[in-house]
Amino acid sequence: MKVKIIPAMADNYMYLLVDETTNTAAIVDPVEPKIVLREVESEGVNLTTVLTTHHHWDHAGGNEQLDSLKPGLIIAGGDKRIGALNKKVTHDDEFKVGNLNIKCLFTPCHTSGHICYFITDSSGEPPAVFTGDTLFLSGCGRFFEGSADNMYDALIGILAKLPQQTKVYCGHEYAEKDLRFAKTVEPDNECLIEKHNWVKKQRDCNLPSVPSTIREELTYNPFMRVLEPTVQSHAGETDPIKTMAKIRELKNRF
């Protein structure tokens, strides 16, 4: 499994996912189709599939143009509002891209049709998950079409239960600001301080902060740590879902 990170627009990431055993590829959230096709040509791969995390224009806005430039693609997603959609998926649906197994995880909250894509192969390499605007490095998406209990289910009920070594590829480069906010929640968290220092160095060199891992997120992401006493104390709550709501409210004002 190979993942090529492709920056797009101001702070988006598209991802070219390649099964190296068959040279077959998928593209995640191809908002800039011409850039995608240049990368496909450069890599010499056969693009067959679009994995769309949600319908917002900065993720799905390139689907129709890509479909016209390269007809015949499978365009997957969990929301009928996604442009050029021809493969509607829901929770636990599975399909293949070459020899890669794609498992769909339904994570509604940021949007009501949001899907994360969990990728495994037989190579023994760590799995990958493409989380769109549900899970960011040390953050999560705004609750535009859901509530704190939805995000709790998505982060704690689904994503936190993935294998700890799973690499997390999120939809935006928000890490530095999200880590700064996280330090207001847990200022003495050594894992968080260390990660923030590393991210600042990466971004100073114009390098991406992705991927993180599920294991890492559980050590410094306040939205993945709503069961922790330190995070609950900062929120002034003892219930994890109320803690989720309060931390999101604080982040919205940060």
VODO-186564 format. One record per residue (C-alpha): residue number from 1; residue in one letter; y negated, z negated, x negated. Coordinates in steps of 0.02 Angstrom, whole numbers, plus 50000, padded with zeros to 5 digits. Layout:
<pts>
@k = NUM; r = A; v = Y; w = Z; u = X
...
</pts>
This chain:
<pts>
@k = 1; r = M; v = 50000; w = 50000; u = 50000
@k = 2; r = K; v = 49830; w = 50049; u = 49934
@k = 3; r = V; v = 49664; w = 50003; u = 50014
@k = 4; r = K; v = 49506; w = 50093; u = 49959
@k = 5; r = I; v = 49345; w = 50005; u = 50008
@k = 6; r = I; v = 49212; w = 50128; u = 50067
@k = 7; r = P; v = 49037; w = 50056; u = 50096
@k = 8; r = A; v = 48944; w = 50129; u = 50244
@k = 9; r = M; v = 48770; w = 50116; u = 50318
@k = 10; r = A; v = 48676; w = 49957; u = 50268
@k = 11; r = D; v = 48818; w = 49831; u = 50255
@k = 12; r = N; v = 48972; w = 49903; u = 50340
@k = 13; r = Y; v = 49141; w = 49932; u = 50262
@k = 14; r = M; v = 49262; w = 50072; u = 50305
@k = 15; r = Y; v = 49436; w = 50063; u = 50230
@k = 16; r = L; v = 49553; w = 50202; u = 50179
@k = 17; r = L; v = 49729; w = 50134; u = 50197
@k = 18; r = V; v = 49859; w = 50235; u = 50102
@k = 19; r = D; v = 50049; w = 50229; u = 50105
@k = 20; r = E; v = 50083; w = 50283; u = 49927
@k = 21; r = T; v = 50266; w = 50322; u = 49963
@k = 22; r = T; v = 50220; w = 50464; u = 50083
@k = 23; r = N; v = 50037; w = 50498; u = 50038
@k = 24; r = T; v = 49994; w = 50464; u = 50221
@k = 25; r = A; v = 49831; w = 50377; u = 50263
@k = 26; r = A; v = 49733; w = 50290; u = 50400
@k = 27; r = I; v = 49548; w = 50254; u = 50406
@k = 28; r = V; v = 49476; w = 50093; u = 50478
@k = 29; r = D; v = 49312; w = 50107; u = 50575
@k = 30; r = P; v = 49253; w = 50277; u = 50508
@k = 31; r = V; v = 49070; w = 50264; u = 50557
@k = 32; r = E; v = 49021; w = 50396; u = 50426
@k = 33; r = P; v = 49149; w = 50536; u = 50447
@k = 34; r = K; v = 49087; w = 50654; u = 50312
@k = 35; r = I; v = 49099; w = 50516; u = 50182
@k = 36; r = V; v = 49275; w = 50478; u = 50246
@k = 37; r = L; v = 49330; w = 50659; u = 50227
@k = 38; r = R; v = 49259; w = 50668; u = 50051
@k = 39; r = E; v = 49360; w = 50514; u = 50004
@k = 40; r = V; v = 49516; w = 50584; u = 50086
@k = 41; r = E; v = 49497; w = 50744; u = 49985
@k = 42; r = S; v = 49462; w = 50647; u = 49825
@k = 43; r = E; v = 49618; w = 50541; u = 49849
@k = 44; r = G; v = 49724; w = 50691; u = 49898
@k = 45; r = V; v = 49800; w = 50604; u = 50049
@k = 46; r = N; v = 49851; w = 50660; u = 50223
@k = 47; r = L; v = 49740; w = 50571; u = 50350
@k = 48; r = T; v = 49835; w = 50548; u = 50513
@k = 49; r = T; v = 49763; w = 50395; u = 50599
@k = 50; r = V; v = 49603; w = 50304; u = 50644
@k = 51; r = L; v = 49613; w = 50116; u = 50667
@k = 52; r = T; v = 49462; w = 50061; u = 50770
@k = 53; r = T; v = 49429; w = 49875; u = 50780
@k = 54; r = H; v = 49303; w = 49880; u = 50923
@k = 55; r = H; v = 49184; w = 49992; u = 51018
@k = 56; r = H; v = 49017; w = 49948; u = 50938
@k = 57; r = W; v = 48929; w = 50102; u = 50871
@k = 58; r = D; v = 48929; w = 50044; u = 50690
@k = 59; r = H; v = 49120; w = 50042; u = 50694
@k = 60; r = A; v = 49173; w = 50172; u = 50822
@k = 61; r = G; v = 49018; w = 50283; u = 50817
@k = 62; r = G; v = 49097; w = 50411; u = 50699
@k = 63; r = N; v = 49259; w = 50436; u = 50795
@k = 64; r = E; v = 49207; w = 50586; u = 50897
@k = 65; r = Q; v = 49132; w = 50680; u = 50749
@k = 66; r = L; v = 49284; w = 50642; u = 50642
@k = 67; r = D; v = 49397; w = 50703; u = 50782
@k = 68; r = S; v = 49300; w = 50867; u = 50789
@k = 69; r = L; v = 49300; w = 50888; u = 50600
@k = 70; r = K; v = 49486; w = 50848; u = 50586
@k = 71; r = P; v = 49574; w = 50881; u = 50752
@k = 72; r = G; v = 49742; w = 50802; u = 50791
@k = 73; r = L; v = 49711; w = 50627; u = 50727
@k = 74; r = I; v = 49787; w = 50477; u = 50813
@k = 75; r = I; v = 49637; w = 50370; u = 50863
@k = 76; r = A; v = 49692; w = 50194; u = 50903
@k = 77; r = G; v = 49595; w = 50050; u = 50979
@k = 78; r = G; v = 49601; w = 49917; u = 51112
@k = 79; r = D; v = 49450; w = 49965; u = 51219
@k = 80; r = K; v = 49420; w = 50115; u = 51331
@k = 81; r = R; v = 49239; w = 50115; u = 51273
@k = 82; r = I; v = 49296; w = 50178; u = 51101
@k = 83; r = G; v = 49249; w = 50360; u = 51074
@k = 84; r = A; v = 49390; w = 50490; u = 51060
@k = 85; r = L; v = 49520; w = 50355; u = 51094
@k = 86; r = N; v = 49693; w = 50430; u = 51120
@k = 87; r = K; v = 49806; w = 50281; u = 51078
@k = 88; r = K; v = 49763; w = 50125; u = 51177
@k = 89; r = V; v = 49842; w = 49972; u = 51098
@k = 90; r = T; v = 49860; w = 49790; u = 51143
@k = 91; r = H; v = 49927; w = 49628; u = 51067
@k = 92; r = D; v = 50087; w = 49643; u = 50965
@k = 93; r = D; v = 50096; w = 49833; u = 50980
@k = 94; r = E; v = 50170; w = 49908; u = 50822
@k = 95; r = F; v = 50173; w = 50082; u = 50748
@k = 96; r = K; v = 50188; w = 50167; u = 50579
@k = 97; r = V; v = 50071; w = 50256; u = 50459
@k = 98; r = G; v = 50194; w = 50333; u = 50340
@k = 99; r = N; v = 50304; w = 50185; u = 50293
@k = 100; r = L; v = 50169; w = 50056; u = 50327
@k = 101; r = N; v = 50194; w = 49948; u = 50480
@k = 102; r = I; v = 50038; w = 49921; u = 50585
@k = 103; r = K; v = 50038; w = 49771; u = 50701
@k = 104; r = C; v = 49896; w = 49753; u = 50827
@k = 105; r = L; v = 49820; w = 49581; u = 50855
@k = 106; r = F; v = 49713; w = 49561; u = 51011
@k = 107; r = T; v = 49564; w = 49452; u = 50964
@k = 108; r = P; v = 49436; w = 49462; u = 51106
@k = 109; r = C; v = 49271; w = 49370; u = 51088
@k = 110; r = H; v = 49146; w = 49474; u = 50988
@k = 111; r = T; v = 49198; w = 49611; u = 51109
@k = 112; r = S; v = 49324; w = 49599; u = 51250
@k = 113; r = G; v = 49435; w = 49735; u = 51174
@k = 114; r = H; v = 49432; w = 49686; u = 50990
@k = 115; r = I; v = 49590; w = 49723; u = 50888
@k = 116; r = C; v = 49633; w = 49665; u = 50713
@k = 117; r = Y; v = 49765; w = 49767; u = 50618
@k = 118; r = F; v = 49898; w = 49677; u = 50516
@k = 119; r = I; v = 49981; w = 49789; u = 50387
@k = 120; r = T; v = 50147; w = 49762; u = 50298
@k = 121; r = D; v = 50263; w = 49868; u = 50193
@k = 122; r = S; v = 50428; w = 49846; u = 50102
@k = 123; r = S; v = 50354; w = 49838; u = 49927
@k = 124; r = G; v = 50339; w = 49650; u = 49919
@k = 125; r = E; v = 50149; w = 49662; u = 49899
@k = 126; r = P; v = 50041; w = 49543; u = 50002
@k = 127; r = P; v = 50004; w = 49603; u = 50179
@k = 128; r = A; v = 49829; w = 49652; u = 50234
@k = 129; r = V; v = 49730; w = 49621; u = 50392
@k = 130; r = F; v = 49577; w = 49720; u = 50447
@k = 131; r = T; v = 49473; w = 49600; u = 50549
@k = 132; r = G; v = 49321; w = 49702; u = 50602
@k = 133; r = D; v = 49191; w = 49583; u = 50673
@k = 134; r = T; v = 49311; w = 49442; u = 50718
@k = 135; r = L; v = 49335; w = 49360; u = 50547
@k = 136; r = F; v = 49212; w = 49380; u = 50404
@k = 137; r = L; v = 49222; w = 49303; u = 50231
@k = 138; r = S; v = 49169; w = 49124; u = 50273
@k = 139; r = G; v = 49108; w = 49179; u = 50445
@k = 140; r = C; v = 49150; w = 49253; u = 50613
@k = 141; r = G; v = 49071; w = 49373; u = 50737
@k = 142; r = R; v = 48948; w = 49323; u = 50871
@k = 143; r = F; v = 49025; w = 49283; u = 51040
@k = 144; r = F; v = 48949; w = 49433; u = 51131
@k = 145; r = E; v = 49089; w = 49456; u = 51259
@k = 146; r = G; v = 49185; w = 49293; u = 51244
@k = 147; r = S; v = 49173; w = 49107; u = 51215
@k = 148; r = A; v = 49217; w = 48974; u = 51088
@k = 149; r = D; v = 49392; w = 48955; u = 51157
@k = 150; r = N; v = 49421; w = 49142; u = 51133
@k = 151; r = M; v = 49364; w = 49134; u = 50952
@k = 152; r = Y; v = 49470; w = 48978; u = 50924
@k = 153; r = D; v = 49622; w = 49071; u = 50989
@k = 154; r = A; v = 49582; w = 49221; u = 50878
@k = 155; r = L; v = 49549; w = 49125; u = 50717
@k = 156; r = I; v = 49662; w = 48973; u = 50732
@k = 157; r = G; v = 49792; w = 49035; u = 50855
@k = 158; r = I; v = 49821; w = 49207; u = 50778
@k = 159; r = L; v = 49740; w = 49244; u = 50610
@k = 160; r = A; v = 49768; w = 49072; u = 50529
@k = 161; r = K; v = 49954; w = 49092; u = 50565
@k = 162; r = L; v = 49970; w = 49251; u = 50462
@k = 163; r = P; v = 50052; w = 49234; u = 50290
@k = 164; r = Q; v = 49933; w = 49137; u = 50179
@k = 165; r = Q; v = 49928; w = 49275; u = 50047
@k = 166; r = T; v = 49869; w = 49405; u = 50174
@k = 167; r = K; v = 49717; w = 49498; u = 50109
@k = 168; r = V; v = 49570; w = 49497; u = 50230
@k = 169; r = Y; v = 49463; w = 49653; u = 50244
@k = 170; r = C; v = 49317; w = 49622; u = 50361
@k = 171; r = G; v = 49191; w = 49741; u = 50438
@k = 172; r = H; v = 49030; w = 49690; u = 50350
@k = 173; r = E; v = 48964; w = 49624; u = 50185
@k = 174; r = Y; v = 48895; w = 49460; u = 50252
@k = 175; r = A; v = 48977; w = 49344; u = 50126
@k = 176; r = E; v = 48829; w = 49276; u = 50030
@k = 177; r = K; v = 48733; w = 49222; u = 50185
@k = 178; r = D; v = 48889; w = 49158; u = 50271
@k = 179; r = L; v = 48932; w = 49052; u = 50120
@k = 180; r = R; v = 48755; w = 48984; u = 50112
@k = 181; r = F; v = 48773; w = 48930; u = 50293
@k = 182; r = A; v = 48945; w = 48856; u = 50260
@k = 183; r = K; v = 48868; w = 48747; u = 50123
@k = 184; r = T; v = 48753; w = 48669; u = 50253
@k = 185; r = V; v = 48910; w = 48618; u = 50349
@k = 186; r = E; v = 49014; w = 48557; u = 50201
@k = 187; r = P; v = 48896; w = 48536; u = 50051
@k = 188; r = D; v = 49029; w = 48445; u = 49948
@k = 189; r = N; v = 49168; w = 48573; u = 49973
@k = 190; r = E; v = 49217; w = 48625; u = 49796
@k = 191; r = C; v = 49314; w = 48779; u = 49853
@k = 192; r = L; v = 49160; w = 48836; u = 49947
@k = 193; r = I; v = 49042; w = 48807; u = 49800
@k = 194; r = E; v = 49157; w = 48901; u = 49683
@k = 195; r = K; v = 49176; w = 49048; u = 49802
@k = 196; r = H; v = 48988; w = 49058; u = 49831
@k = 197; r = N; v = 48955; w = 49066; u = 49644
@k = 198; r = W; v = 49085; w = 49205; u = 49626
@k = 199; r = V; v = 49013; w = 49305; u = 49771
@k = 200; r = K; v = 48836; w = 49295; u = 49702
@k = 201; r = K; v = 48898; w = 49368; u = 49538
@k = 202; r = Q; v = 48991; w = 49507; u = 49630
@k = 203; r = R; v = 48840; w = 49553; u = 49736
@k = 204; r = D; v = 48723; w = 49547; u = 49585
@k = 205; r = C; v = 48833; w = 49685; u = 49513
@k = 206; r = N; v = 48834; w = 49777; u = 49680
@k = 207; r = L; v = 49021; w = 49744; u = 49697
@k = 208; r = P; v = 49106; w = 49700; u = 49862
@k = 209; r = S; v = 49158; w = 49523; u = 49905
@k = 210; r = V; v = 49311; w = 49584; u = 50000
@k = 211; r = P; v = 49453; w = 49551; u = 50010
@k = 212; r = S; v = 49474; w = 49366; u = 50031
@k = 213; r = T; v = 49639; w = 49292; u = 50088
@k = 214; r = I; v = 49692; w = 49188; u = 50238
@k = 215; r = R; v = 49729; w = 49045; u = 50117
@k = 216; r = E; v = 49551; w = 49053; u = 50048
@k = 217; r = E; v = 49470; w = 49063; u = 50219
@k = 218; r = L; v = 49557; w = 48903; u = 50272
@k = 219; r = T; v = 49476; w = 48813; u = 50124
@k = 220; r = Y; v = 49294; w = 48864; u = 50150
@k = 221; r = N; v = 49262; w = 48956; u = 50315
@k = 222; r = P; v = 49188; w = 48829; u = 50438
@k = 223; r = F; v = 49250; w = 48929; u = 50587
@k = 224; r = M; v = 49428; w = 48919; u = 50519
@k = 225; r = R; v = 49404; w = 48733; u = 50482
@k = 226; r = V; v = 49354; w = 48667; u = 50654
@k = 227; r = L; v = 49502; w = 48546; u = 50649
@k = 228; r = E; v = 49433; w = 48466; u = 50490
@k = 229; r = P; v = 49341; w = 48298; u = 50509
@k = 230; r = T; v = 49200; w = 48355; u = 50394
@k = 231; r = V; v = 49161; w = 48506; u = 50503
@k = 232; r = Q; v = 49179; w = 48409; u = 50665
@k = 233; r = S; v = 49064; w = 48274; u = 50597
@k = 234; r = H; v = 48930; w = 48403; u = 50556
@k = 235; r = A; v = 48945; w = 48472; u = 50733
@k = 236; r = G; v = 48941; w = 48299; u = 50811
@k = 237; r = E; v = 49103; w = 48337; u = 50902
@k = 238; r = T; v = 49285; w = 48285; u = 50897
@k = 239; r = D; v = 49356; w = 48430; u = 50997
@k = 240; r = P; v = 49389; w = 48587; u = 50893
@k = 241; r = I; v = 49332; w = 48710; u = 51027
@k = 242; r = K; v = 49169; w = 48615; u = 51055
@k = 243; r = T; v = 49152; w = 48611; u = 50866
@k = 244; r = M; v = 49175; w = 48801; u = 50862
@k = 245; r = A; v = 49037; w = 48822; u = 50992
@k = 246; r = K; v = 48917; w = 48707; u = 50899
@k = 247; r = I; v = 48946; w = 48784; u = 50728
@k = 248; r = R; v = 48918; w = 48958; u = 50803
@k = 249; r = E; v = 48757; w = 48896; u = 50885
@k = 250; r = L; v = 48697; w = 48828; u = 50718
@k = 251; r = K; v = 48743; w = 48990; u = 50630
@k = 252; r = N; v = 48648; w = 49093; u = 50759
@k = 253; r = R; v = 48490; w = 48997; u = 50711
@k = 254; r = F; v = 48522; w = 48999; u = 50523
</pts>
